[in-house]
């Protein structure tokens, strides 16, 4: 199966996926890495691994849907079967979601449905929770809302800073995200309403 990874930043999850594909743990090919930020370090990671990259500047498009249509066009050229969001800082349009229904997954740095949005780690810390952790989930039309594939618990320590907690949450992300991708590629995920069965 060909997968595409969409990134905006440093790309540590992308690196975890690249390593998992290279080792054979994830039986797929990363056909394309797409970014909306030409200076994202994730692009360097992709090029170092010999993966084709594609950069689109959102400023060149009038609407979110026009941007997404261009992305989808390029994914289809590569016969992409799974779209993986890895620190992609754009909300994708209903058009994109319809084109790849139940074939887009995301990693969120909090235990959904708690602490949605871009500050999941900070919000969890500020709220005073004792346990947080990442969620790998399918993407639907609502923000951080789709059916949950995997979650991992990360203890919040009394003296945690956002940076210290982030490091542990990201470490857990790098473990469960390749696993969720592997399950998808192997055809082991079945969505039943809000629940995802792992076969």
Secondary structure, 3 states (H helix, E strand, C coil): CEEEEEECCCCHHHHHHHHHHHCCCCCCEEEEEEECCCCCHHHHHHHHCCCCEEECCHHHCCCHHHHHHHHHHHHHHCCEEEEEECCCCCCCCHHHHHHCCCCEEEEECCCCCCCCCCCHHHHHHHHCCCEECCEEEECCCCCCCCCEEEECCEECCCCCCHHHHHHHHHHHHHHHHHHHHHHHHCCCEEEECCEEEEC
